[in-house]
Amino acid sequence: MRVLGKDGYIPGVALFFELTDEQLDRVSKDKDFIFKPELLKECMESKGDNCHLFGLYSDENNRTIEIWKHLKQLLVDYKTVSWWDRDIKEFKITKK
């Protein structure tokens, strides 16, 4: 897989929502939120202070360290950073 941007191919990308505390609580209790159009639309339009990652891509394994450097910035910019694990069985969250 490759991701194309306006200036060529992008080596990595993180996709995330900016959720309110209430939305984060709902997402943490419902692993299928991404399939619920009304909640998904609400999350897409939200401008909260919690970052919820739902997609992460790197074109090479050796870019993992570079991606983590950028993801650390999310902890500076947001109150929390959360995600569902790869198997969508466990909700994980990191706080400032």
Backbone as a printed PyTorch tensor [residue, N CA C, xyz], in Angstrom:
tensor([[[  0.8500,  -1.1830,   0.0000],
         [  0.0000,   0.0000,   0.0000],
         [  0.8830,   1.2280,   0.0000]],

        [[  0.4360,   2.2700,  -0.6670],
         [  1.1250,   3.5550,  -0.6810],
         [  0.0860,   4.6510,  -0.5210]],

        [[  0.5240,   5.7790,   0.0270],
         [ -0.3630,   6.9170,   0.2250],
         [  0.1750,   8.0760,  -0.6150]],

        [[ -0.6780,   8.6240,  -1.4590],
         [ -0.2770,   9.7040,  -2.3430],
         [ -0.7820,  11.0350,  -1.8050]],

        [[  0.1260,  11.9870,  -1.6870],
         [ -0.2220,  13.3370,  -1.2620],
         [ -0.0060,  14.3040,  -2.4160]],

        [[ -0.2170,  15.5850,  -2.1780],
         [ -0.1040,  16.5600,  -3.2650],
         [  1.3270,  16.7200,  -3.7710]],

        [[  2.3170,  16.3640,  -2.9340],
         [  3.7140,  16.4890,  -3.3360],
         [  4.3750,  15.1430,  -3.5870]],

        [[  3.6020,  14.1080,  -3.8120],
         [  4.1520,  12.7850,  -4.0570],
         [  3.7090,  11.7950,  -2.9980]],

        [[  4.4100,  10.6670,  -2.9400],
         [  4.0450,   9.6160,  -1.9950],
         [  4.4860,   9.9850,  -0.5830]],

        [[  3.6290,   9.7080,   0.3800],
         [  3.8750,  10.0230,   1.7860],
         [  4.4300,   8.7710,   2.4620]],

        [[  5.5590,   8.8770,   3.1870],
         [  6.1610,   7.6880,   3.8020],
         [  5.3750,   7.1440,   4.9940]],

        [[  4.5360,   7.9530,   5.6130],
         [  3.7510,   7.4900,   6.7480],
         [  2.6150,   8.4470,   7.0330]],

        [[  1.5830,   7.9430,   7.6920],
         [  0.4340,   8.7830,   8.0070],
         [ -0.2690,   8.2300,   9.2490]],

        [[ -0.7730,   9.1410,  10.0770],
         [ -1.5890,   8.7650,  11.2370],
         [ -2.9520,   9.4200,  11.0560]],

        [[ -4.0100,   8.6530,  11.1740],
         [ -5.3740,   9.1560,  11.0700],
         [ -5.9940,   9.1300,  12.4530]],

        [[ -6.5700,  10.2530,  12.8700],
         [ -7.1420,  10.3060,  14.2080],
         [ -8.2830,  11.2990,  14.2890]],

        [[ -9.1250,  11.0850,  15.3150],
         [-10.2250,  11.9880,  15.6260],
         [ -9.8200,  12.8590,  16.8140]],

        [[-10.3880,  14.0550,  16.8930],
         [-10.2220,  14.9390,  18.0390],
         [-11.5340,  14.8820,  18.8240]],

        [[-11.5580,  14.0660,  19.8750],
         [-12.8020,  13.7670,  20.5790],
         [-12.9500,  14.5530,  21.8800]],

        [[-14.2010,  14.8090,  22.2370],
         [-14.5050,  15.3580,  23.5570],
         [-14.3940,  14.2090,  24.5660]],

        [[-14.4260,  14.5380,  25.8530],
         [-14.3780,  13.4910,  26.8860],
         [-15.5570,  12.5300,  26.7540]],

        [[-16.7370,  13.0670,  26.4840],
         [-17.9300,  12.2220,  26.3350],
         [-17.8010,  11.2860,  25.1310]],

        [[-17.3270,  11.8050,  24.0100],
         [-17.1560,  10.9660,  22.8190],
         [-16.0960,   9.8920,  23.0610]],

        [[-15.0090,  10.2650,  23.7160],
         [-13.9570,   9.2950,  24.0230],
         [-14.5020,   8.1670,  24.8900]],

        [[-15.3260,   8.5010,  25.8530],
         [-15.9310,   7.4950,  26.7130],
         [-16.7880,   6.5310,  25.8860]],

        [[-17.5690,   7.0750,  24.9690],
         [-18.4210,   6.2220,  24.1210],
         [-17.5870,   5.3220,  23.2100]],

        [[-16.5360,   5.8910,  22.6110],
         [-15.6680,   5.1160,  21.7210],
         [-14.9510,   4.0140,  22.5020]],

        [[-14.5470,   4.3030,  23.7360],
         [-13.8240,   3.3100,  24.5470],
         [-14.7060,   2.1210,  24.9300]],

        [[-16.0050,   2.3110,  24.8960],
         [-16.9390,   1.2470,  25.2870],
         [-17.5740,   0.5470,  24.0930]],

        [[-17.2630,   0.9940,  22.8880],
         [-17.9080,   0.4450,  21.6910],
         [-16.8810,   0.2760,  20.5760]],

        [[-16.3010,  -0.9180,  20.4780],
         [-15.2750,  -1.1600,  19.4630],
         [-15.8090,  -1.0550,  18.0370]],

        [[-17.1060,  -1.1150,  17.8710],
         [-17.7060,  -1.0310,  16.5360],
         [-18.1590,   0.3840,  16.1760]],

        [[-17.7010,   1.3890,  16.9370],
         [-18.1470,   2.7690,  16.6850],
         [-17.8750,   3.2110,  15.2530]],

        [[-16.7940,   2.7140,  14.6790],
         [-16.3960,   3.1290,  13.3310],
         [-17.4230,   2.7000,  12.2780]],

        [[-18.2860,   1.7310,  12.6320],
         [-19.3020,   1.2400,  11.7050],
         [-20.6720,   1.8660,  11.9350]],

        [[-20.7630,   2.7960,  12.8710],
         [-22.0380,   3.4470,  13.1810],
         [-22.0260,   4.8490,  12.5800]],

        [[-22.7310,   5.0350,  11.4710],
         [-22.6560,   6.3010,  10.7320],
         [-22.8900,   7.5490,  11.5790]],

        [[-23.8510,   7.5200,  12.4980],
         [-24.1510,   8.7170,  13.2770],
         [-22.9980,   9.0780,  14.2170]],

        [[-22.3940,   8.0760,  14.8770],
         [-21.2710,   8.3410,  15.7810],
         [-20.0180,   8.6790,  14.9850]],

        [[-19.8120,   8.0130,  13.8760],
         [-18.6530,   8.3000,  13.0250],
         [-18.6910,   9.7370,  12.5240]],

        [[-19.8540,  10.1910,  12.0630],
         [-20.0070,  11.5670,  11.5880],
         [-19.7340,  12.5510,  12.7150]],

        [[-20.2540,  12.2540,  13.8940],
         [-20.0290,  13.1060,  15.0670],
         [-18.5320,  13.1920,  15.3930]],

        [[-17.8350,  12.0630,  15.3440],
         [-16.3930,  12.0360,  15.6200],
         [-15.6130,  12.8210,  14.5650]],

        [[-16.0140,  12.7000,  13.3190],
         [-15.3250,  13.3980,  12.2380],
         [-15.4600,  14.9090,  12.3680]],

        [[-16.5560,  15.3830,  12.9150],
         [-16.8030,  16.8180,  13.0260],
         [-16.3240,  17.4010,  14.3570]],

        [[-15.9310,  16.5490,  15.2780],
         [-15.5650,  16.9780,  16.6230],
         [-14.2260,  17.7190,  16.6500]],

        [[-14.0680,  18.6140,  17.6070],
         [-12.8150,  19.3510,  17.8180],
         [-12.4430,  19.2980,  19.3020]],

        [[-12.4730,  18.1000,  19.8930],
         [-12.1590,  17.9350,  21.3050],
         [-10.6640,  17.8970,  21.5630]],

        [[-10.2890,  17.6840,  22.8230],
         [ -8.8730,  17.6980,  23.1920],
         [ -8.3070,  16.3060,  23.4820]],

        [[ -8.9720,  15.2650,  22.9670],
         [ -8.4950,  13.8840,  23.0640],
         [ -8.2410,  13.3460,  21.6600]],

        [[ -7.0850,  12.7540,  21.4530],
         [ -6.7200,  12.1740,  20.1560],
         [ -7.0360,  10.6810,  20.1800]],

        [[ -7.8680,  10.2290,  19.2300],
         [ -8.1340,   8.7950,  19.1080],
         [ -7.6530,   8.3310,  17.7350]],

        [[ -6.5620,   7.5380,  17.7310],
         [ -5.9910,   7.0150,  16.4880],
         [ -6.8610,   5.8950,  15.9370]],

        [[ -7.1150,   5.9400,  14.6310],
         [ -7.8520,   4.8290,  14.0180],
         [ -7.1510,   4.2960,  12.7910]],

        [[ -6.0370,   4.8850,  12.4270],
         [ -5.2660,   4.3820,  11.3020],
         [ -3.8330,   4.8500,  11.3830]],

        [[ -2.8990,   3.9500,  11.1370],
         [ -1.4770,   4.2650,  11.1640],
         [ -0.8250,   3.5020,  10.0310]],

        [[ -0.0190,   4.1890,   9.2330],
         [  0.6150,   3.5500,   8.0800],
         [  2.0430,   4.0390,   7.9390]],

        [[  2.9490,   3.1110,   7.6410],
         [  4.3330,   3.4330,   7.2990],
         [  4.7280,   2.5660,   6.1220]],

        [[  5.4380,   3.1460,   5.1600],
         [  5.8050,   2.3740,   3.9760],
         [  7.0080,   1.4610,   4.1990]],

        [[  7.7370,   1.6300,   5.3120],
         [  8.8930,   0.7820,   5.5950],
         [  8.9780,   0.5120,   7.0870]],

        [[  9.4290,  -0.6770,   7.4540],
         [  9.5660,  -1.0160,   8.8680],
         [ 10.5600,  -0.1270,   9.5870]],

        [[ 11.6070,   0.3120,   8.9080],
         [ 12.6220,   1.1140,   9.5850],
         [ 12.1430,   2.5340,   9.8770]],

        [[ 10.9560,   2.8800,   9.4950],
         [ 10.4090,   4.1990,   9.8010],
         [  9.6430,   4.2140,  11.1240]],

        [[  9.5750,   3.0800,  11.8050],
         [  8.8100,   2.9970,  13.0530],
         [  9.2770,   4.0330,  14.0620]],

        [[ 10.5820,   4.1730,  14.2270],
         [ 11.1180,   5.1410,  15.1920],
         [ 10.7280,   6.5580,  14.7810]],

        [[ 10.7910,   6.8500,  13.5010],
         [ 10.4160,   8.1790,  13.0070],
         [  8.9360,   8.4660,  13.2770]],

        [[  8.0920,   7.4910,  13.0740],
         [  6.6620,   7.6630,  13.3230],
         [  6.4230,   7.9050,  14.8120]],

        [[  7.0880,   7.1450,  15.6810],
         [  6.8990,   7.3310,  17.1280],
         [  7.3330,   8.7110,  17.5750]],

        [[  8.3600,   9.2680,  16.9250],
         [  8.7710,  10.6390,  17.2580],
         [  7.6100,  11.5970,  17.0340]],

        [[  6.9320,  11.4410,  15.9280],
         [  5.8070,  12.3190,  15.6040],
         [  4.5960,  12.0290,  16.4880]],

        [[  4.3780,  10.7780,  16.8050],
         [  3.2470,  10.4340,  17.6660],
         [  3.4310,  10.9960,  19.0770]],

        [[  4.6780,  11.0930,  19.5360],
         [  4.9380,  11.7030,  20.8490],
         [  4.4100,  13.1310,  20.8950]],

        [[  4.4370,  13.8140,  19.7650],
         [  3.9310,  15.1900,  19.7020],
         [  2.4340,  15.2330,  20.0230]],

        [[  1.7240,  14.1710,  19.7070],
         [  0.2960,  14.1260,  20.0210],
         [  0.0650,  14.2410,  21.5280]],

        [[  0.9610,  13.6610,  22.3260],
         [  0.8290,  13.7600,  23.7890],
         [  1.0660,  15.1790,  24.2890]],

        [[  1.7690,  15.9630,  23.5210],
         [  1.9710,  17.3740,  23.8640],
         [  0.7280,  18.1710,  23.4660]],

        [[  0.1760,  17.8420,  22.3200],
         [ -0.9370,  18.6110,  21.7530],
         [ -2.3110,  18.2300,  22.3100]],

        [[ -2.4570,  17.0100,  22.8270],
         [ -3.7630,  16.5180,  23.2800],
         [ -3.6990,  16.0080,  24.7170]],

        [[ -4.8290,  16.0330,  25.3880],
         [ -4.9350,  15.5670,  26.7730],
         [ -4.6850,  14.0590,  26.8700]],

        [[ -5.2270,  13.3050,  25.9130],
         [ -5.0270,  11.8510,  25.8660],
         [ -4.7830,  11.4170,  24.4290]],

        [[ -4.1570,  10.2540,  24.2940],
         [ -4.0200,   9.5850,  22.9980],
         [ -4.5120,   8.1590,  23.2220]],

        [[ -5.4680,   7.7250,  22.4060],
         [ -6.0560,   6.3960,  22.5830],
         [ -6.1350,   5.6630,  21.2570]],

        [[ -6.3530,   4.3460,  21.3620],
         [ -6.4960,   3.4970,  20.1860],
         [ -7.0330,   2.1400,  20.6280]],

        [[ -7.6140,   1.4190,  19.6940],
         [ -7.9720,   0.0220,  19.8960],
         [ -6.8090,  -0.8050,  19.3800]],

        [[ -6.4620,  -1.9100,  20.0510],
         [ -5.3580,  -2.7380,  19.5900],
         [ -5.6890,  -3.3420,  18.2190]],

        [[ -4.7010,  -3.9380,  17.6300],
         [ -4.8310,  -4.4620,  16.2630],
         [ -6.0080,  -5.4160,  16.0990]],

        [[ -6.2930,  -6.2140,  17.1210],
         [ -7.3890,  -7.1870,  17.0510],
         [ -8.7220,  -6.6010,  17.5060]],

        [[ -8.7300,  -5.3350,  17.8500],
         [ -9.9100,  -4.6160,  18.3460],
         [-10.5290,  -5.3500,  19.5420]],

        [[ -9.6570,  -5.7730,  20.4550],
         [-10.1290,  -6.4450,  21.6710],
         [ -9.8700,  -5.6030,  22.9110]],

        [[ -8.8370,  -4.7780,  22.8610],
         [ -8.4650,  -3.9950,  24.0430],
         [ -8.3120,  -2.5240,  23.6880]],

        [[ -8.9620,  -1.6740,  24.4680],
         [ -8.8610,  -0.2350,  24.2940],
         [ -7.6600,   0.2570,  25.1130]],

        [[ -6.8100,   1.0580,  24.4830],
         [ -5.6140,   1.5620,  25.1610],
         [ -5.6500,   3.0790,  25.1720]],

        [[ -5.1240,   3.6570,  26.2530],
         [ -5.1160,   5.1170,  26.3780],
         [ -3.8610,   5.5500,  27.1320]],

        [[ -3.2950,   6.6580,  26.6910],
         [ -2.1450,   7.2720,  27.3390],
         [ -2.5240,   8.7120,  27.6400]],

        [[ -2.2060,   9.1380,  28.8500],
         [ -2.5310,  10.5010,  29.2530],
         [ -1.2760,  11.3250,  29.4050]],

        [[ -1.4340,  12.6470,  29.3100],
         [ -0.2980,  13.5630,  29.4960],
         [  0.3750,  13.3120,  30.8090]]])
